[in-house]
Amino acid sequence: MAVTGTPTSVPAGRRERTGWYFYDWANSAFSTTVITVFLGPFLTTVTELAAGCAIDADDCDGVVRPFGITVAAGSYFAYLVSLSVFLTVFVLPVMGAIADRAPRKKPLLAGAAFTGATATICMAFVTGDRYLLGGLLFLIANIAFGAAIVVYNSFLPSLAGPDERDKISSRGWAIGYLGGGVLLLLNLVAVMSLSEEGNPQRTLDIARWSIVSAGVWWAAFTLLPLLWLRDRPGALALAEKTKRGNVLTDGFKELAHTIKAMRAYPLTLAFLGAYLIYNDGIQTVIALASQFGTEELKLEQGTLIITILIVQFLAFGGALLLGALANRIGARKTILLALTLWLGVVTAAYWLPEGEPLPFMLLGAGIGLVMGGSQALSRSLFSQLIPEGKEGEYYGFYEISDKGTSWLGPLFFGLIFQLTNSYRLGIISLMVFFLIGGVLLALVPLRRAIIAAGNQPPRLI
């Protein structure tokens, strides 16, 4: 069990917890405004300009040649996303290992967050056909985003005891969705009020400055957690202080030891495997919902934008609601309930009528209610399964299971579509991820897993 009185076991006060919540508010602007809405279309248009296509071309079959590699203009952003995921897989565990050994975590959080925010702000210089600059800035921003999340998550065990972490994690996730939704709403108001029909260049400029606004938001609100969070070094950081080793090199060395030592915690790995599967289903539904709406249901872009806002704001309430439910019945039962609701979501998606926006928006409301809670409770439940002092490293692997394996669901969806030529069969086939992930989660003896990791089990699991 964790030793009472260590820096990671002393509960934080309201001010410190509020500071932690506000980093979720800060960084959600990047994931929502940049990744979900604006960056893909913006960078694709810039790449098409570099390929010699007109800015308002309906179809562009041109190519670009970054570093001599021939790439279709329409594929450039997708390849960048894949490359960023590949690089992130190597960066996140190392960042976690360094965070566990650093006497102060806040400088690491600041460094990663401000690096990502600065790269996002520098998108202001991606004008004309500067697709290479845009790609490089995206890689830096996305990798820094993931690295900062690892450090941010590693604070969670020091913020509260085992019985309060579900509530703390759910509040952070809820506030994040609210913050991301507020900025997205402001940017969409700008799009609607400033766009000019027949002027695609103005639309492109609005998208660019919307992306920049997310970087400014990210950087500005990161100041609050840096002011209010306390640096409480964990057990490994205190040990490193006595050895006077190099935090960076020792982090690399210890990472190799951790990978080997994880075999001593098979139940923790079992939970991670279950999370990998059901979270991949969640991420795939989120990623492909817009494509399903446009290609299968023939819905307008305005409907999709409104639905995204519905998801964002209802995810705020959904995370709080499921967090409160977890306090009554336990995190695992609540996650299993959420996965059951996810099964209902994909089943309902199969039966949605074509060309009808209201049913699609109602489906978005259902996604919002279950999305935030299932992710927040998974994060807090995993915090119970981490050996003391290893929070950063284990959350590094946790984030890999989020970012590094998110190709499984899209690949499965794509194969089903290729075989059946049906987006509806593709979306309902994702039921397998929620079913298998839920069964595996139900089979993990969590109380025994928490004790095996050396931690005190909460009252309800």
Secondary structure, 3 states (H helix, E strand, C coil): CCCCCCCCCCCCCHHHHHHHHHHHHHHHHHHHHHHHHHHHHHHHHHHHHHCCCCCCCCCCCCEECHHHCCEEHHHHHHHHHHHHHHHHHHHHHHHHHHHHHCCCCHHHHHHHHHHHHHHHHHHHHCCCCCHHHHHHHHHHHHHHHHHHHHHHHHCHHHHCCCCCHHHHHHHHHHHHHHHHHHHHHHHHHHHHHHCCCCCHHHHHHHHHHHHHHHHHHHHHHHHHHHHHCCCCCCHHHHHHHHHCCCHHHHHHHHHHHHHHHHHHCHHHHHHHHHHHHHHHHHHHHHHHHHHHHHHHCCCCHHHHHHHHHHHHHHHHHHHHHHHHHHHHHCHHHHHHHHHHHHHHHHHHHHCCCCCCHHHHHHHHHHHHHHHHHHHHHHHHHHHCCCCCCCHHHHHHHHHHHHHCCCCHHHHHHHHHHHHHCCHHHHHHCCHHHHHHHHHHHHHCCHHHHHHHCCCCCCCCC
